Amino acid sequence: MSDGLPEHGFRVALHDTDSAGVLFFGHLFRRAHDAYEAAMARIGWPIDRLIRDRELGLPVVHAEADFRQPLRHGDRVRVVLALEAVARERFTVGYQFWRNDACAATAKTVHVAIDPRSGAVCPLPPGLAEAFQGWSSDPARQRTAGG
């Protein structure tokens, strides 16, 4: 299912669930962000370093999710990431949340590059765009846009 794409695993903890014993909807984004941070570190762009060294900001400017099956306390989940789009100043990451052989949820986050000193939108560094190579599960889904 992953074809070498970045993956991250977790177990649904009690603190992740709501009173019905299923993953609270907002916690899906926390788990997506954990997977994103781990993937960024694996490609040599650790978020903690970017923040600490004031190199680059990559805030989320849009997020969405679809839930197909409940994720319950104790479930082991595999998150598969794919780069869905790259533009001059932004990129979109898609997430699939797999429990066993079923995709239980999907999510998407759109990130914009900013200069942390000024807060202004800036182009993605060339090294980051290069590091993203291989994140797309389908080369046709990965597109470069001017803007």
Backbone as JSON Lines, residues from 0, in Angstrom:
{"i":0,"aa":"M","n":[0.8,-1.21,0.0],"ca":[0.0,0.0,0.0],"c":[0.84,1.26,0.0]}
{"i":1,"aa":"S","n":[2.09,1.15,0.48],"ca":[2.85,2.39,0.62],"c":[3.83,2.64,-0.51]}
{"i":2,"aa":"D","n":[4.33,1.59,-1.2],"ca":[5.26,1.77,-2.3],"c":[6.43,2.67,-1.94]}
{"i":3,"aa":"G","n":[6.97,2.55,-0.73],"ca":[8.12,3.34,-0.33],"c":[7.8,4.75,0.14]}
{"i":4,"aa":"L","n":[6.54,5.09,0.22],"ca":[6.16,6.42,0.69],"c":[6.4,6.53,2.19]}
{"i":5,"aa":"P","n":[6.52,7.77,2.68],"ca":[6.69,7.92,4.13],"c":[5.52,7.32,4.89]}
{"i":6,"aa":"E","n":[5.84,6.6,5.96],"ca":[4.84,5.99,6.82],"c":[5.14,6.3,8.27]}
{"i":7,"aa":"H","n":[4.11,6.25,9.07],"ca":[4.24,6.48,10.51],"c":[3.18,5.64,11.19]}
{"i":8,"aa":"G","n":[3.53,4.96,12.26],"ca":[2.57,4.15,12.97],"c":[2.26,4.7,14.35]}
{"i":9,"aa":"F","n":[1.08,4.38,14.84],"ca":[0.71,4.73,16.21],"c":[-0.38,3.78,16.7]}
{"i":10,"aa":"R","n":[-0.57,3.76,17.98],"ca":[-1.64,3.0,18.62],"c":[-2.62,4.02,19.19]}
{"i":11,"aa":"V","n":[-3.9,3.82,18.94],"ca":[-4.91,4.75,19.47],"c":[-4.91,4.62,20.99]}
{"i":12,"aa":"A","n":[-4.52,5.68,21.66],"ca":[-4.44,5.69,23.12],"c":[-5.78,6.15,23.71]}
{"i":13,"aa":"L","n":[-5.97,5.86,24.97],"ca":[-7.2,6.26,25.64],"c":[-7.42,7.77,25.53]}
{"i":14,"aa":"H","n":[-6.34,8.55,25.69],"ca":[-6.5,10.01,25.63],"c":[-6.85,10.51,24.22]}
{"i":15,"aa":"D","n":[-6.77,9.64,23.2],"ca":[-7.16,10.0,21.84],"c":[-8.65,9.87,21.6]}
{"i":16,"aa":"T","n":[-9.36,9.19,22.5],"ca":[-10.74,8.81,22.22],"c":[-11.76,9.72,22.89]}
{"i":17,"aa":"D","n":[-12.97,9.65,22.35],"ca":[-14.08,10.39,22.95],"c":[-14.87,9.45,23.86]}
{"i":18,"aa":"S","n":[-16.02,9.89,24.34],"ca":[-16.79,9.07,25.29],"c":[-17.35,7.81,24.65]}
{"i":19,"aa":"A","n":[-17.37,7.73,23.32],"ca":[-17.83,6.53,22.63],"c":[-16.68,5.54,22.41]}
{"i":20,"aa":"G","n":[-15.47,5.92,22.82],"ca":[-14.32,5.03,22.69],"c":[-13.68,5.03,21.32]}
{"i":21,"aa":"V","n":[-14.02,6.03,20.48],"ca":[-13.41,6.13,19.16],"c":[-12.53,7.37,19.1]}
{"i":22,"aa":"L","n":[-11.62,7.36,18.14],"ca":[-10.7,8.49,17.98],"c":[-11.49,9.78,17.83]}
{"i":23,"aa":"F","n":[-11.24,10.75,18.71],"ca":[-11.87,12.06,18.63],"c":[-11.43,12.72,17.33]}
{"i":24,"aa":"F","n":[-12.35,13.3,16.58],"ca":[-12.06,13.78,15.23],"c":[-10.87,14.73,15.17]}
{"i":25,"aa":"G","n":[-10.73,15.61,16.13],"ca":[-9.61,16.56,16.12],"c":[-8.26,15.9,16.31]}
{"i":26,"aa":"H","n":[-8.26,14.75,16.97],"ca":[-7.0,14.06,17.21],"c":[-6.45,13.41,15.95]}
{"i":27,"aa":"L","n":[-7.29,13.24,14.94],"ca":[-6.79,12.73,13.66],"c":[-5.74,13.69,13.11]}
{"i":28,"aa":"F","n":[-5.99,14.99,13.24],"ca":[-5.03,15.98,12.74],"c":[-3.75,15.99,13.57]}
{"i":29,"aa":"R","n":[-3.86,15.76,14.87],"ca":[-2.66,15.67,15.71],"c":[-1.81,14.49,15.24]}
{"i":30,"aa":"R","n":[-2.46,13.36,14.97],"ca":[-1.74,12.19,14.51],"c":[-1.19,12.4,13.1]}
{"i":31,"aa":"A","n":[-1.92,13.11,12.25],"ca":[-1.41,13.44,10.91],"c":[-0.16,14.31,11.05]}
{"i":32,"aa":"H","n":[-0.21,15.27,11.95],"ca":[0.94,16.16,12.12],"c":[2.14,15.41,12.69]}
{"i":33,"aa":"D","n":[1.91,14.44,13.58],"ca":[3.01,13.61,14.07],"c":[3.68,12.89,12.9]}
{"i":34,"aa":"A","n":[2.87,12.34,11.99],"ca":[3.4,11.64,10.82],"c":[4.16,12.59,9.91]}
{"i":35,"aa":"Y","n":[3.62,13.79,9.71],"ca":[4.27,14.82,8.89],"c":[5.63,15.2,9.47]}
{"i":36,"aa":"E","n":[5.67,15.45,10.78],"ca":[6.94,15.82,11.42],"c":[7.97,14.71,11.28]}
{"i":37,"aa":"A","n":[7.56,13.46,11.47],"ca":[8.49,12.33,11.34],"c":[9.0,12.22,9.9]}
{"i":38,"aa":"A","n":[8.13,12.41,8.93],"ca":[8.53,12.33,7.52],"c":[9.48,13.47,7.17]}
{"i":39,"aa":"M","n":[9.21,14.66,7.66],"ca":[10.1,15.8,7.38],"c":[11.49,15.54,7.97]}
{"i":40,"aa":"A","n":[11.56,14.97,9.15],"ca":[12.86,14.65,9.76],"c":[13.59,13.61,8.91]}
{"i":41,"aa":"R","n":[12.86,12.61,8.4],"ca":[13.49,11.56,7.59],"c":[14.08,12.11,6.3]}
{"i":42,"aa":"I","n":[13.51,13.17,5.74],"ca":[14.06,13.72,4.5],"c":[15.06,14.85,4.76]}
{"i":43,"aa":"G","n":[15.42,15.05,6.03],"ca":[16.46,16.02,6.36],"c":[15.97,17.43,6.62]}
{"i":44,"aa":"W","n":[14.68,17.61,6.85],"ca":[14.11,18.92,7.13],"c":[13.31,18.87,8.43]}
{"i":45,"aa":"P","n":[13.98,18.56,9.56],"ca":[13.24,18.44,10.83],"c":[12.59,19.77,11.23]}
{"i":46,"aa":"I","n":[11.32,19.69,11.55],"ca":[10.55,20.88,11.89],"c":[11.12,21.59,13.11]}
{"i":47,"aa":"D","n":[11.58,20.83,14.11],"ca":[12.12,21.48,15.31],"c":[13.33,22.34,14.96]}
{"i":48,"aa":"R","n":[14.18,21.88,14.04],"ca":[15.34,22.68,13.62],"c":[14.9,23.92,12.86]}
{"i":49,"aa":"L","n":[13.93,23.77,11.96],"ca":[13.45,24.92,11.2],"c":[12.92,26.01,12.12]}
{"i":50,"aa":"I","n":[12.21,25.6,13.17],"ca":[11.66,26.56,14.13],"c":[12.78,27.15,14.98]}
{"i":51,"aa":"R","n":[13.62,26.29,15.54],"ca":[14.69,26.75,16.43],"c":[15.66,27.7,15.72]}
{"i":52,"aa":"D","n":[16.04,27.35,14.49],"ca":[17.0,28.16,13.74],"c":[16.34,29.28,12.95]}
{"i":53,"aa":"R","n":[15.01,29.39,13.07],"ca":[14.25,30.42,12.35],"c":[14.58,30.41,10.86]}
{"i":54,"aa":"E","n":[14.69,29.18,10.3],"ca":[15.01,29.0,8.89],"c":[13.79,29.21,7.99]}
{"i":55,"aa":"L","n":[12.69,28.58,8.4],"ca":[11.53,28.52,7.53],"c":[10.32,28.16,8.38]}
{"i":56,"aa":"G","n":[9.2,28.78,8.08],"ca":[7.93,28.38,8.68],"c":[7.09,27.67,7.64]}
{"i":57,"aa":"L","n":[6.39,26.63,8.04],"ca":[5.54,25.87,7.12],"c":[4.16,25.65,7.77]}
{"i":58,"aa":"P","n":[3.46,26.74,8.11],"ca":[2.18,26.57,8.79],"c":[1.12,25.92,7.9]}
{"i":59,"aa":"V","n":[0.18,25.26,8.54],"ca":[-0.97,24.68,7.86],"c":[-1.97,25.82,7.63]}
{"i":60,"aa":"V","n":[-2.4,25.97,6.37],"ca":[-3.39,27.0,6.05],"c":[-4.74,26.41,5.65]}
{"i":61,"aa":"H","n":[-4.76,25.08,5.48],"ca":[-6.02,24.39,5.19],"c":[-5.87,22.95,5.65]}
{"i":62,"aa":"A","n":[-6.94,22.41,6.22],"ca":[-6.95,21.0,6.63],"c":[-8.34,20.44,6.42]}
{"i":63,"aa":"E","n":[-8.39,19.17,6.0],"ca":[-9.67,18.5,5.83],"c":[-9.48,17.01,6.1]}
{"i":64,"aa":"A","n":[-10.57,16.34,6.44],"ca":[-10.5,14.9,6.72],"c":[-11.82,14.24,6.37]}
{"i":65,"aa":"D","n":[-11.72,12.96,6.05],"ca":[-12.89,12.12,5.82],"c":[-12.71,10.86,6.65]}
{"i":66,"aa":"F","n":[-13.76,10.48,7.35],"ca":[-13.74,9.31,8.22],"c":[-14.59,8.22,7.58]}
{"i":67,"aa":"R","n":[-13.99,7.02,7.42],"ca":[-14.69,5.91,6.78],"c":[-15.08,4.82,7.78]}
{"i":68,"aa":"Q","n":[-14.23,4.61,8.77],"ca":[-14.46,3.59,9.8],"c":[-13.96,4.14,11.12]}
{"i":69,"aa":"P","n":[-14.56,3.72,12.22],"ca":[-14.06,4.21,13.51],"c":[-12.7,3.62,13.84]}
{"i":70,"aa":"L","n":[-11.86,4.43,14.44],"ca":[-10.59,3.97,15.01],"c":[-10.8,3.94,16.51]}
{"i":71,"aa":"R","n":[-10.62,2.77,17.11],"ca":[-10.96,2.58,18.52],"c":[-9.71,2.45,19.39]}
{"i":72,"aa":"H","n":[-9.92,2.69,20.67],"ca":[-8.85,2.55,21.64],"c":[-8.15,1.21,21.44]}
{"i":73,"aa":"G","n":[-6.82,1.24,21.34],"ca":[-6.02,0.03,21.16],"c":[-5.71,-0.33,19.72]}
{"i":74,"aa":"D","n":[-6.44,0.26,18.75],"ca":[-6.16,-0.04,17.35],"c":[-4.76,0.41,16.98]}
{"i":75,"aa":"R","n":[-4.09,-0.4,16.19],"ca":[-2.79,-0.02,15.61],"c":[-3.08,0.56,14.24]}
{"i":76,"aa":"V","n":[-2.53,1.74,14.0],"ca":[-2.83,2.49,12.78],"c":[-1.52,2.81,12.06]}
{"i":77,"aa":"R","n":[-1.57,2.68,10.74],"ca":[-0.43,3.04,9.9],"c":[-0.86,4.24,9.06]}
{"i":78,"aa":"V","n":[-0.08,5.32,9.13],"ca":[-0.37,6.53,8.37],"c":[0.58,6.56,7.17]}
{"i":79,"aa":"V","n":[0.02,6.61,5.97],"ca":[0.82,6.7,4.75],"c":[0.65,8.12,4.2]}
{"i":80,"aa":"L","n":[1.78,8.78,3.94],"ca":[1.76,10.15,3.45],"c":[2.1,10.17,1.96]}
{"i":81,"aa":"A","n":[1.52,11.12,1.25],"ca":[1.84,11.34,-0.15],"c":[1.8,12.84,-0.42]}
{"i":82,"aa":"L","n":[2.76,13.32,-1.17],"ca":[2.75,14.71,-1.6],"c":[1.76,14.82,-2.75]}
{"i":83,"aa":"E","n":[0.71,15.6,-2.56],"ca":[-0.33,15.69,-3.58],"c":[-0.14,16.85,-4.54]}
{"i":84,"aa":"A","n":[0.52,17.91,-4.09],"ca":[0.75,19.06,-4.96],"c":[1.9,19.88,-4.4]}
{"i":85,"aa":"V","n":[2.66,20.48,-5.3],"ca":[3.72,21.4,-4.92],"c":[3.6,22.62,-5.81]}
{"i":86,"aa":"A","n":[3.63,23.78,-5.21],"ca":[3.64,25.04,-5.95],"c":[4.85,25.84,-5.46]}
{"i":87,"aa":"R","n":[5.01,27.01,-5.98],"ca":[6.17,27.84,-5.64],"c":[6.29,28.09,-4.14]}
{"i":88,"aa":"E","n":[5.17,28.34,-3.48],"ca":[5.18,28.73,-2.07],"c":[4.4,27.79,-1.16]}
{"i":89,"aa":"R","n":[3.87,26.71,-1.7],"ca":[3.02,25.83,-0.89],"c":[3.11,24.4,-1.36]}
{"i":90,"aa":"F","n":[2.62,23.52,-0.49],"ca":[2.52,22.11,-0.85],"c":[1.37,21.48,-0.07]}
{"i":91,"aa":"T","n":[0.86,20.38,-0.62],"ca":[-0.26,19.67,-0.02],"c":[0.18,18.25,0.3]}
{"i":92,"aa":"V","n":[-0.07,17.82,1.54],"ca":[0.24,16.47,1.97],"c":[-1.07,15.72,2.19]}
{"i":93,"aa":"G","n":[-1.16,14.52,1.59],"ca":[-2.3,13.64,1.81],"c":[-1.91,12.55,2.79]}
{"i":94,"aa":"Y","n":[-2.86,12.13,3.59],"ca":[-2.63,11.1,4.62],"c":[-3.71,10.04,4.48]}
{"i":95,"aa":"Q","n":[-3.29,8.79,4.56],"ca":[-4.23,7.68,4.64],"c":[-3.97,6.97,5.96]}
{"i":96,"aa":"F","n":[-5.03,6.73,6.72],"ca":[-4.94,6.07,8.03],"c":[-5.45,4.64,7.87]}
{"i":97,"aa":"W","n":[-4.53,3.68,7.91],"ca":[-4.86,2.28,7.69],"c":[-4.92,1.52,9.0]}
{"i":98,"aa":"R","n":[-6.01,0.78,9.18],"ca":[-6.15,-0.18,10.28],"c":[-6.34,-1.53,9.61]}
{"i":99,"aa":"N","n":[-5.41,-2.45,9.88],"ca":[-5.41,-3.73,9.19],"c":[-5.31,-3.45,7.69]}
{"i":100,"aa":"D","n":[-6.22,-3.98,6.9],"ca":[-6.17,-3.77,5.45],"c":[-7.21,-2.78,4.96]}
{"i":101,"aa":"A","n":[-7.72,-1.96,5.85],"ca":[-8.77,-1.01,5.47],"c":[-8.32,0.42,5.75]}
{"i":102,"aa":"C","n":[-8.61,1.29,4.8],"ca":[-8.33,2.71,5.01],"c":[-9.49,3.29,5.83]}
{"i":103,"aa":"A","n":[-9.21,3.62,7.08],"ca":[-10.25,4.09,8.0],"c":[-10.51,5.58,7.88]}
{"i":104,"aa":"A","n":[-9.52,6.34,7.41],"ca":[-9.69,7.79,7.29],"c":[-8.65,8.34,6.33]}
{"i":105,"aa":"T","n":[-8.96,9.5,5.79],"ca":[-8.0,10.24,4.98],"c":[-8.0,11.68,5.47]}
{"i":106,"aa":"A","n":[-6.89,12.35,5.24],"ca":[-6.78,13.77,5.61],"c":[-5.88,14.46,4.6]}
{"i":107,"aa":"K","n":[-5.92,15.76,4.64],"ca":[-5.1,16.57,3.75],"c":[-4.73,17.84,4.5]}
{"i":108,"aa":"T","n":[-3.47,18.27,4.36],"ca":[-3.04,19.55,4.92],"c":[-2.32,20.34,3.83]}
{"i":109,"aa":"V","n":[-2.58,21.62,3.79],"ca":[-1.9,22.52,2.86],"c":[-0.99,23.41,3.7]}
{"i":110,"aa":"H","n":[0.28,23.45,3.33],"ca":[1.29,24.22,4.06],"c":[1.81,25.34,3.16]}
{"i":111,"aa":"V","n":[2.06,26.49,3.75],"ca":[2.62,27.64,3.03],"c":[3.96,27.98,3.66]}
{"i":112,"aa":"A","n":[4.95,28.27,2.81],"ca":[6.27,28.67,3.29],"c":[6.24,30.13,3.7]}
{"i":113,"aa":"I","n":[6.77,30.4,4.89],"ca":[6.89,31.79,5.33],"c":[8.3,32.02,5.87]}
{"i":114,"aa":"D","n":[8.73,33.26,5.78],"ca":[9.97,33.69,6.4],"c":[9.63,33.96,7.87]}
{"i":115,"aa":"P","n":[10.21,33.19,8.8],"ca":[9.83,33.37,10.21],"c":[10.2,34.73,10.79]}
{"i":116,"aa":"R","n":[11.15,35.4,10.18],"ca":[11.55,36.72,10.7],"c":[10.54,37.8,10.34]}
{"i":117,"aa":"S","n":[10.02,37.74,9.1],"ca":[9.08,38.77,8.66],"c":[7.63,38.32,8.67]}
{"i":118,"aa":"G","n":[7.41,37.01,8.63],"ca":[6.06,36.48,8.54],"c":[5.51,36.5,7.12]}
{"i":119,"aa":"A","n":[6.33,36.92,6.17],"ca":[5.88,37.02,4.78],"c":[5.99,35.66,4.07]}
{"i":120,"aa":"V","n":[5.07,35.43,3.17],"ca":[5.12,34.23,2.34],"c":[6.38,34.29,1.49]}
{"i":121,"aa":"C","n":[7.04,33.13,1.33],"ca":[8.28,33.06,0.55],"c":[8.29,31.78,-0.27]}
{"i":122,"aa":"P","n":[9.16,31.7,-1.26],"ca":[9.25,30.46,-2.05],"c":[9.78,29.31,-1.21]}
{"i":123,"aa":"L","n":[9.38,28.09,-1.57],"ca":[9.96,26.92,-0.94],"c":[11.44,26.85,-1.3]}
{"i":124,"aa":"P","n":[12.3,26.53,-0.35],"ca":[13.72,26.4,-0.68],"c":[13.92,25.26,-1.69]}
{"i":125,"aa":"P","n":[14.83,25.44,-2.65],"ca":[15.05,24.39,-3.65],"c":[15.37,23.03,-3.03]}
{"i":126,"aa":"G","n":[16.13,23.01,-1.95],"ca":[16.48,21.75,-1.31],"c":[15.27,21.01,-0.77]}
{"i":127,"aa":"L","n":[14.27,21.74,-0.32],"ca":[13.06,21.1,0.19],"c":[12.27,20.48,-0.95]}
{"i":128,"aa":"A","n":[12.13,21.22,-2.04],"ca":[11.43,20.67,-3.2],"c":[12.11,19.39,-3.69]}
{"i":129,"aa":"E","n":[13.42,19.38,-3.69],"ca":[14.17,18.18,-4.09],"c":[13.94,17.04,-3.1]}
{"i":130,"aa":"A","n":[13.92,17.35,-1.81],"ca":[13.73,16.33,-0.78],"c":[12.36,15.68,-0.89]}
{"i":131,"aa":"F","n":[11.38,16.41,-1.44],"ca":[10.03,15.87,-1.59],"c":[9.94,14.8,-2.69]}
{"i":132,"aa":"Q","n":[10.95,14.7,-3.55],"ca":[10.9,13.7,-4.62],"c":[10.62,12.32,-4.03]}
{"i":133,"aa":"G","n":[9.7,11.6,-4.61],"ca":[9.37,10.28,-4.13],"c":[8.2,10.24,-3.16]}
{"i":134,"aa":"W","n":[7.68,11.4,-2.75],"ca":[6.53,11.41,-1.84],"c":[5.22,11.16,-2.55]}
{"i":135,"aa":"S","n":[5.18,11.22,-3.85],"ca":[3.92,11.06,-4.56],"c":[3.69,9.61,-4.92]}
{"i":136,"aa":"S","n":[2.53,9.07,-4.56],"ca":[2.2,7.69,-4.89],"c":[1.86,7.54,-6.36]}
{"i":137,"aa":"D","n":[1.45,8.59,-6.99],"ca":[1.09,8.59,-8.4],"c":[1.68,9.85,-9.0]}
{"i":138,"aa":"P","n":[2.72,9.72,-9.87],"ca":[3.37,10.91,-10.41],"c":[2.39,11.88,-11.06]}
{"i":139,"aa":"A","n":[1.27,11.39,-11.58],"ca":[0.3,12.29,-12.17],"c":[-0.38,13.16,-11.13]}
{"i":140,"aa":"R","n":[-0.43,12.69,-9.87],"ca":[-1.05,13.47,-8.8],"c":[-0.15,14.6,-8.34]}
{"i":141,"aa":"Q","n":[1.18,14.4,-8.49],"ca":[2.12,15.43,-8.05],"c":[2.27,16.42,-9.2]}
{"i":142,"aa":"R","n":[1.99,17.66,-8.94],"ca":[2.09,18.63,-10.02],"c":[2.85,19.85,-9.49]}
{"i":143,"aa":"T","n":[3.49,20.5,-10.38],"ca":[4.17,21.74,-10.02],"c":[3.37,22.87,-10.63]}
{"i":144,"aa":"A","n":[3.0,23.83,-9.83],"ca":[2.23,24.97,-10.28],"c":[2.99,26.24,-9.97]}
{"i":145,"aa":"G","n":[2.66,27.29,-10.63],"ca":[3.39,28.53,-10.41],"c":[2.7,29.45,-9.47]}
{"i":146,"aa":"G","n":[2.57,29.13,-8.21],"ca":[1.95,30.14,-7.49],"c":[1.65,30.08,-6.15]}
